[in-house]
């Protein structure tokens, strides 16, 4: 073989080697001519080699159109709905915790290749650890996340097939420019006619119950994209759930509803629409309404706010609300023909409140511009009275801090079983459990309507219904305890344990001595004069209530204050239950009998006042019972 032949043969061999190398350079798809991701080795595409690492945004872009990788968007719906996604990226992998993410990743094939990203690339190391622990073969996270991709002006697509969620009016307006959406107006026909509607919306979807809505949307295509709205944006989650249950794939509800859309100045069609509802300045309100009894002022702030900063004089409190439905329940009892001025702390977010008044057919309601804060800045009159609306709720903190226990009568509305299980709030009156409003009305009929009351049940639920009963019965000042007995007890505020004090008409001498004696409870001696003149009485007990018949007793106690708490006793406690029933029949509900009577009290050496003939001091004035004497001669 000559030299030339050898040279040609060597060149050909070198050419074959080069071709082999060029065909085996690794890349995301393992094909010829592509570049392997940085930080990888020749075995990266082999499932036995696990590659879990970061990748630069430029390298990620070069991999965009290679079919071997699946792209996962880990951002929230609000982010990818507003900003878009990297083309073909799969959404629905947002998470609040790594455990939640782990649950979503279980449905993926661990042997496939993935590129993942979040908003800014932070915390992705822990995310990659989740993939690693689950056994994924090849996962690359984009350094800098979606922001880095966006900063390079790399392609982004708007994909509206996300999920059923709530969007802002701004997002709705942006999406409204897309013809692929069908808009549904869920408001009543009267409101559509009077106020108009969003131009592209289809009307006729108002409903009174879930079944009616289901029947109306059942005829709509499931694969279409929908945006719906009602008046105020309330109950959107429940409506979205109905769409979900009916198999709709892409549905969005507008936060704040039609009211928010109008107040943003976005286009509407038809109707007579007033974008801004009626407001009144504090100057005008002070000038024309402050001293005018034809105006009713409603304070929408919480009891804590009112207690701290005061309120506008004559304003009715008790209208703080947790949601619009709660507010509507409270104002529905008001006279719709009166003229109202409503205010909160700063005058913000009153549009939805005014809409609720309008919805309930109130004819004249104005919101106070700037709210209470601006009224206070003008040095206009402020009342610092303790909130005392008959419809009001009071927090345990306010009730305890302002010593409601001493200046209010507390009524426990729970069942006897609940009382026995958990006790009562200190000094509360029991016996007011009810099954119907009529039953409650009967039980409170004989109470002093001018006294101040706090009522509570277990959790505070439905107390507003009870407050209405009190109001209709003519009570002037009744508060409901927010969170009920549970909230009070969780604050470690004073309660009495499970005892006769909470569960029975008869109380033991120990409970009477420790929980009632000297603490505002009035003790009444039902024994005859000749008896207590010989044996003495419980110190400070009132005498003169001996009786021969129940009618006789009823006559004698008719002069007592029905709002006070009483413990009554006779010689030995026998038959005391009948006397307790007589008291309750006379409208004195907070009364208990002393088990064992005076004899049991004296046997415990609890305080008594000795009869005059047993007093050892010769001074004639000491012949009268001495209230300072805690232990008399026995």
C-alpha positions in Angstrom: 0.0 0.0 0.0 1.5 3.3 -1.1 1.7 6.5 1.0 -1.2 8.2 -0.6 -3.4 5.3 0.0 -2.5 5.2 3.7 -3.1 9.0 3.9 -6.5 8.7 2.3 -7.4 5.8 4.6 -6.4 7.8 7.7 -8.4 10.8 6.6 -11.5 8.7 6.0 -11.1 7.1 9.4 -10.9 10.5 11.0 -14.0 11.6 9.1 -16.0 8.7 10.4 -14.9 9.4 14.0 -16.0 13.0 13.7 -19.3 12.0 12.3 -19.8 9.6 15.2 -19.0 12.2 17.8 -21.3 14.8 16.2 -24.1 12.4 16.2 -23.7 11.5 19.9 -23.6 15.0 21.5 -26.4 14.9 24.1 -29.2 17.4 24.2 -32.6 17.7 25.8 -34.1 15.4 23.2 -31.0 13.2 22.7 -30.9 13.9 19.0 -28.1 15.0 16.7 -26.7 18.5 16.7 -28.1 19.6 20.0 -26.4 20.7 23.2 -26.7 19.0 26.6 -28.1 21.1 29.4 -25.4 22.7 31.6 -24.2 20.7 34.5 -25.2 17.4 33.0 -23.2 14.3 32.0 -23.5 12.0 29.0 -25.9 9.8 30.9 -28.5 12.7 31.7 -31.2 11.2 29.4 -30.8 7.8 30.9 -33.5 7.1 33.6 -30.9 5.5 35.7 -29.1 8.9 35.9 -31.1 11.4 37.9 -30.6 15.0 36.8 -32.3 17.5 39.1 -30.7 21.0 38.6 -31.1 24.6 37.6 -31.0 25.9 34.0 -30.4 29.4 32.7 -33.2 31.2 31.0 -31.4 31.3 27.6 -30.7 27.6 27.7 -34.4 27.1 28.6 -35.5 29.2 25.6 -33.4 27.0 23.2 -35.2 24.0 24.6 -38.7 25.5 24.1 -39.6 23.8 20.9 -38.1 20.5 21.7 -40.8 18.0 22.3 -39.0 15.9 24.9 -39.7 18.3 27.8 -42.9 19.0 29.6 -43.1 22.5 31.1 -44.8 23.1 34.5 -46.0 26.5 35.7 -46.0 26.6 39.6 -47.5 30.0 40.0 -50.9 30.9 41.3 -53.9 31.5 39.0 -53.9 35.2 39.7 -50.3 35.4 38.4 -50.6 33.3 35.2 -54.1 34.7 34.4 -52.8 38.2 34.5 -49.3 37.7 33.1 -49.7 34.7 30.8 -47.5 31.6 30.7 -44.6 30.2 28.8 -46.1 28.6 25.7 -47.5 25.1 26.3 -46.7 25.2 30.0 -49.1 23.2 32.2 -50.8 25.1 35.0 -52.5 23.9 38.2 -49.4 23.2 40.2 -49.5 26.2 42.5 -49.1 25.2 46.2 -49.2 26.6 49.7 -46.9 24.0 51.1 -44.4 21.4 49.8 -46.7 18.7 51.0 -49.5 20.1 48.8 -47.1 20.2 45.8 -46.1 16.6 46.5 -49.7 15.6 46.3 -50.1 17.2 42.9 -46.9 15.7 41.5 -48.0 12.1 42.1 -50.1 12.2 38.9 -47.1 12.9 36.8 -44.8 10.3 35.1 -41.5 10.3 36.9 -39.6 9.1 33.9 -40.5 12.1 31.7 -38.3 15.2 31.4 -39.6 18.5 32.9 -38.8 22.2 33.0 -40.3 24.0 35.9 -40.6 27.6 36.9 -42.3 29.9 39.5 -42.5 33.7 39.6 -39.0 34.6 40.4 -36.9 31.5 41.0 -36.8 31.8 44.7 -37.3 28.7 46.9 -36.9 26.4 43.9 -34.1 24.4 45.6 -36.7 23.0 48.1 -39.0 22.3 45.2 -36.4 20.4 43.3 -35.8 18.4 46.5 -39.5 17.3 46.3 -39.0 16.1 42.7 -35.8 14.3 43.7 -37.4 12.6 46.7 -40.3 11.4 44.5 -37.9 9.7 42.1 -38.2 12.0 39.0 -35.4 11.4 36.5 -34.9 14.7 34.8 -36.1 18.1 36.2 -34.7 21.5 35.4 -35.7 24.7 37.1 -35.4 28.0 35.3 -33.1 30.4 37.3 -35.0 33.6 37.8 -38.3 32.1 37.0 -41.0 33.7 34.9 -39.7 37.2 35.5 -36.3 36.3 33.9 -38.2 34.8 30.9 -40.3 37.9 30.6 -37.3 40.3 30.9 -35.8 38.6 27.8 -39.0 39.2 25.8 -39.3 35.5 25.2 -42.7 34.3 23.9 -45.7 34.3 26.3 -49.1 33.0 25.7 -52.4 33.9 27.3 -54.2 30.7 28.1 -57.7 31.2 29.7 -58.4 27.5 30.3 -57.3 27.6 33.9 -60.0 26.9 36.5 -63.1 28.3 38.1 -62.0 31.3 40.1 -62.7 34.9 41.1 -61.1 37.8 39.1 -60.9 41.5 39.6 -62.8 44.0 37.5 -59.5 45.0 35.8 -58.8 41.4 34.8 -62.4 41.0 33.7 -62.2 44.1 31.5 -58.9 42.8 30.0 -60.4 39.4 29.3 -63.6 41.1 27.9 -61.6 42.2 24.9 -61.3 38.6 24.0 -64.2 37.3 21.9 -63.8 33.8 23.2 -65.6 34.6 26.5 -69.4 34.5 27.1 -70.6 36.9 29.8 -73.6 36.0 32.0 -75.6 38.6 34.0 -77.1 36.9 37.1 -79.0 40.0 38.4 -82.8 40.3 38.6 -84.6 41.7 35.5 -85.7 44.9 37.3 -82.1 45.8 38.1 -80.9 45.0 34.6 -83.6 47.3 33.2 -83.0 50.1 35.7 -79.2 50.1 35.8 -78.1 48.5 32.5 -75.6 45.7 32.0 -72.1 45.0 30.7 -72.3 45.3 26.9 -71.3 41.8 25.9 -73.3 40.1 28.7 -76.3 37.7 28.2 -79.1 38.4 30.7 -81.8 36.0 31.9 -79.7 34.1 34.4 -81.1 35.4 37.6 -82.0 32.7 40.1 -83.7 32.3 43.5 -82.2 28.9 44.4 -79.5 26.5 43.3 -81.8 24.3 41.3 -83.1 27.2 39.3 -79.5 28.2 38.3 -78.6 24.7 37.4 -81.6 24.4 35.1 -80.7 27.7 33.4 -77.0 27.0 32.8 -77.6 23.3 31.9 -78.3 24.3 28.2 -74.9 26.1 27.9 -71.9 24.4 26.2 -69.5 23.0 28.8 -66.3 23.7 26.8 -67.1 27.5 26.4 -65.3 30.1 28.6 -67.6 32.2 30.8 -67.4 35.3 33.0 -70.4 36.0 35.2 -71.4 38.7 37.7 -74.2 39.6 40.1 -74.8 42.9 41.8 -72.2 43.0 44.6 -69.9 40.0 44.0 -71.3 38.2 47.1 -71.7 34.3 47.1 -69.3 33.9 44.2 -67.7 30.8 45.6 -71.1 29.0 45.9 -72.0 29.9 42.3 -68.6 28.7 41.1 -69.1 25.5 42.8 -72.4 25.0 41.0 -70.6 25.5 37.6 -68.0 23.1 38.8 -70.5 20.4 39.7 -72.2 20.9 36.3 -68.9 20.1 34.5 -68.1 23.6 33.3 -64.4 23.9 32.6 -63.5 27.6 32.5 -65.7 30.0 34.6 -64.8 33.2 36.4 -66.8 35.4 38.7 -66.2 39.2 39.0 -65.1 40.4 42.4 -67.4 43.2 43.5 -69.9 42.4 40.7 -71.7 45.0 38.6 -71.2 47.7 41.2 -67.4 47.4 41.1 -67.5 47.4 37.3 -69.5 50.6 37.2 -67.5 52.4 39.8 -64.3 51.7 37.7 -66.0 53.6 34.8 -66.1 50.6 32.5 -68.6 50.5 29.7 -72.3 49.6 30.3 -75.3 49.3 28.0 -78.9 50.6 28.7 -80.5 51.4 32.0 -80.2 54.5 34.1 -76.9 54.1 35.9 -75.4 56.3 38.5 -71.8 55.2 39.0 -71.4 56.9 42.3 -74.0 56.4 45.0 -75.3 59.2 47.1 -72.9 60.6 49.7 -73.1 63.5 52.1 -70.2 65.6 53.4 -69.7 65.8 57.1 -70.3 69.6 56.9 -73.6 69.2 55.2 -74.6 66.3 57.5 -73.8 68.4 60.5 -75.7 71.4 59.2 -78.9 69.7 58.0 -79.1 66.4 59.8 -77.3 66.5 63.2 -80.2 68.2 65.1 -82.9 66.9 62.8 -84.8 64.0 64.4 -86.1 62.9 61.1 -82.6 61.5 60.3 -81.5 58.2 61.6 -77.7 57.7 62.0 -76.3 54.2 61.8 -72.7 53.4 62.9 -71.3 50.4 61.0 -68.1 50.1 63.2 -67.4 47.4 65.7 -68.0 47.8 69.4 -64.2 47.9 70.0 -63.9 50.9 67.6 -66.8 52.7 69.2 -65.6 52.1 72.7 -62.1 53.4 71.8 -63.1 56.5 69.9 -66.7 57.3 70.6 -69.5 57.8 68.1 -71.7 60.5 66.6 -74.4 61.3 69.2 -77.8 59.6 68.6 -76.2 57.2 66.2 -77.5 53.6 66.5 -74.8 51.0 66.9 -74.9 47.3 66.4 -74.5 47.3 62.7 -71.0 46.0 62.3 -71.0 43.2 59.9 -68.7 40.4 58.7 -70.3 40.1 55.2 -73.0 41.7 53.2 -75.5 39.0 54.0 -74.9 39.7 57.7 -75.5 43.4 57.1 -78.7 42.8 55.1 -80.1 40.6 57.9 -79.5 43.5 60.4 -80.9 46.3 58.3 -83.9 44.4 57.0 -85.7 45.1 60.3 -85.4 48.9 59.9 -88.2 51.2 58.7 -87.5 51.5 54.9 -89.3 54.9 54.8 -87.0 56.6 57.2 -84.1 58.8 56.1 -80.7 57.3 57.1 -77.1 58.5 57.2 -74.6 55.6 57.5 -70.9 55.8 58.3 -67.9 53.6 59.0 -64.4 54.6 60.2 -63.1 56.3 57.0 -65.9 56.3 54.5 -64.3 53.7 52.3 -66.1 50.7 50.8 -69.6 52.1 51.4 -70.8 51.4 47.9 -71.7 47.8 48.6 -73.4 48.8 51.8 -75.5 51.4 49.9 -76.3 48.8 47.3 -77.6 46.5 50.0 -79.9 49.3 51.3 -81.1 49.9 47.7 -81.6 46.2 47.2 -83.9 46.0 50.2 -85.9 49.0 48.9 -84.8 51.7 51.3 -85.7 55.0 49.7 -83.3 57.5 51.3 -79.9 56.5 52.5 -76.6 58.5 52.3 -73.1 57.5 53.1 -71.0 59.9 55.2 -67.9 61.1 53.2 -64.7 60.4 55.2 -66.7 58.6 57.8 -66.3 59.0 61.6 -62.6 60.0 61.2 -63.5 63.1 59.2 -66.3 64.0 61.5 -63.9 63.9 64.4 -61.3 66.0 62.6 -63.9 68.8 62.2 -64.4 68.8 66.1 -68.1 68.0 65.7 -69.8 66.5 68.7 -68.9 63.0 69.8 -70.6 60.8 72.3 -68.6 58.3 74.4 -71.5 56.3 75.7 -70.9 52.6 76.0 -72.4 51.0 72.9 -75.9 49.9 73.8 -78.1 49.2 70.8 -80.7 46.6 71.3 -79.4 44.9 68.1 -75.8 45.1 69.0 -73.2 42.4 69.6 -70.4 42.9 72.1 -67.1 41.1 72.2 -66.0 39.2 75.3 -63.0 41.7 75.6 -65.3 44.7 75.7 -67.8 43.1 78.0 -65.1 42.1 80.5 -63.1 45.3 80.3 -66.1 47.6 80.8 -67.3 45.4 83.7 -70.6 44.4 82.1 -71.0 41.8 84.8 -71.7 44.5 87.4 -73.9 46.8 85.4 -75.7 44.4 83.2 -78.0 41.4 83.8 -76.6 38.4 82.1 -79.0 35.7 80.7 -77.8 32.2 79.7 -79.9 30.8 76.8 -78.3 27.4 76.8 -79.9 24.0 77.6 -79.7 22.5 81.1 -77.4 19.8 79.6 -74.9 22.5 78.4 -75.1 24.2 81.8 -74.3 21.0 83.6 -71.5 20.2 81.3 -69.6 23.5 81.2 -70.9 25.8 83.9 -72.0 29.4 83.4 -70.6 32.9 83.2 -70.2 34.3 86.7 -73.5 35.7 88.1 -75.5 34.9 84.9 -79.1 33.9 85.2 -80.2 30.6 83.8 -83.6 29.2 82.8 -83.9 31.0 79.5 -83.4 28.2 77.1 -86.1 28.1 74.4 -87.2 26.2 71.4 -89.3 28.9 69.7 -89.3 32.6 69.7 -92.7 32.6 71.3 -91.3 30.5 74.2 -88.4 33.0 74.7 -90.9 35.9 74.6 -92.9 34.3 77.3 -89.9 33.7 79.5 -88.6 37.3 79.3 -92.1 39.0 79.5 -91.8 39.7 83.3 -88.2 41.0 83.2 -87.5 44.7 83.8 -87.4 46.2 80.3 -85.4 49.2 81.4 -82.5 47.1 82.7 -79.4 46.5 80.6 -78.9 42.9 79.5 -76.2 40.7 77.9 -77.5 37.4 76.5 -75.4 34.5 75.3 -75.6 30.9 74.1 -72.9 28.4 73.3 -71.3 29.9 70.2 -73.0 33.2 69.5 -74.8 31.7 66.5 -78.3 33.0 65.9 -78.2 35.4 68.8 -79.4 38.2 66.5 -82.8 36.4 66.2 -83.0 36.4 70.0 -82.1 40.1 70.0 -85.1 40.7 67.7 -87.4 39.0 70.2 -86.1 41.3 73.0 -86.6 44.3 70.8 -90.1 43.3 69.9 -90.9 42.8 73.6 -89.9 46.4 74.3 -86.4 46.0 75.8 -84.3 49.1 75.5 -80.7 47.8 75.9 -79.7 44.2 75.1 -76.4 43.0 73.8 -75.4 39.6 72.4 -72.1 38.1 73.4 -69.9 37.5 70.3 -68.7 33.9 70.2 -71.0 33.0 73.2 -69.9 31.1 76.2 -67.1 29.3 74.3 -65.4 32.6 73.4 -65.8 33.9 77.0 -64.3 30.8 78.5 -61.4 30.7 76.0 -60.4 34.1 77.3 -60.3 32.7 80.8 -62.9 35.2 82.0 -64.8 34.4 85.2 -67.1 31.4 85.1 -68.7 29.2 87.7 -68.0 25.5 87.5 -70.6 22.8 86.9 -72.7 23.0 90.1 -76.1 23.6 91.5 -75.5 27.3 90.7 -75.8 26.6 87.0 -78.1 23.6 86.8 -80.7 23.7 89.6 -83.2 25.8 91.5 -81.5 24.8 94.7 -77.9 25.7 95.6 -75.7 24.2 98.3 -74.5 26.4 101.2 -70.9 26.1 100.0 -71.7 27.4 96.5 -73.9 30.1 98.0 -71.2 31.2 100.4 -68.4 31.2 97.8 -70.1 32.4 94.7 -73.0 34.5 95.8 -72.6 35.8 99.4 -71.4 39.4 99.5 -71.3 39.6 95.7 -74.5 41.3 94.9 -76.9 38.4 95.5 -79.7 39.3 97.9 -80.5 36.7 100.6 -84.1 36.5 101.8 -85.2 34.8 105.1 -88.6 33.1 104.7 -88.9 32.0 108.3 -91.3 33.3 110.9 -90.3 36.3 113.1 -90.4 34.2 116.3 -87.9 31.7 114.7 -85.3 34.1 113.4 -85.5 36.2 116.5 -84.4 33.2 118.5 -81.8 31.7 116.1 -80.5 34.7 114.2 -80.3 35.2 110.4 -77.7 35.0 107.7 -75.8 38.2 108.0 -77.4 41.0 105.8 -80.3 38.8 104.9 -83.6 40.5 104.5 -86.5 39.3 106.7 -90.2 39.7 106.6 -91.0 37.2 103.9 -92.6 34.5 106.0 -95.8 33.2 104.3 -98.7 31.0 105.1 -99.8 30.4 101.4 -98.1 30.8 98.0 -100.5 33.6 97.3 -99.3 35.4 100.4 -95.7 34.9 99.3 -96.5 36.2 95.8 -98.0 39.4 97.3 -94.9 40.0 99.5 -92.3 39.6 96.8 -94.3 41.7 94.3 -92.3 44.8 95.5 -88.9 43.2 94.8 -86.6 44.3 92.0 -87.0 41.6 89.3 -83.6 42.3 87.9 -81.7 41.3 91.1 -80.4 37.9 92.0 -81.8 36.2 95.1 -81.1 33.2 97.3 -84.0 32.3 99.6 -83.9 30.0 102.6 -86.1 28.6 105.3 -85.2 26.6 108.4 -84.1 23.3 106.9 -84.5 23.6 103.1 -87.6 21.5 102.9 -90.2 22.7 100.4 -88.0 25.5 99.2 -88.5 24.5 95.6 -92.2 25.5 95.8 -91.1 29.0 97.0 -88.6 29.2 94.1 -91.4 28.5 91.6 -93.5 31.2 93.2 -90.7 33.7 92.6 -90.3 32.7 89.0 -94.1 32.9 88.5 -93.9 36.5 89.7 -91.2 37.3 87.1 -88.2 37.0 89.4 -86.2 34.5 87.3 -82.8 34.7 89.0 -83.6 33.0 92.3 -82.3 29.8 94.0 -83.2 28.1 97.1 -80.6 27.3 99.8 -80.2 23.5 100.3 -80.5 22.6 104.0 -81.7 26.1 104.8 -80.4 28.1 107.8 -79.5 25.0 109.7 -77.0 23.9 107.0 -75.5 27.4 106.8 -75.1 27.7 110.6 -73.5 24.2 110.8 -70.8 25.4 108.4 -70.1 28.4 110.8 -70.8 30.8 107.9 -71.6 34.4 108.8 -74.8 34.9 110.8 -76.2 37.8 112.8 -77.2 36.6 116.3 -80.6 37.5 117.8 -80.6 40.6 120.1 -81.1 38.6 123.3 -77.8 36.7 122.6 -75.6 39.7 122.1 -73.2 40.0 125.0 -72.6 43.8 124.6 -74.9 45.8 127.0 -75.0 48.9 124.8 -78.7 49.3 123.8 -77.8 50.1 120.2 -76.2 46.7 119.9 -79.6 45.2 120.4 -80.2 45.7 116.7 -78.5 43.3 114.3 -75.0 44.6 113.7 -74.1 44.3 110.0 -70.4 44.3 110.9 -70.7 41.2 113.1 -69.6 38.3 111.0 -70.0 35.7 113.7 -72.6 36.0 116.4 -72.9 34.0 119.6 -74.7 30.8 118.8 
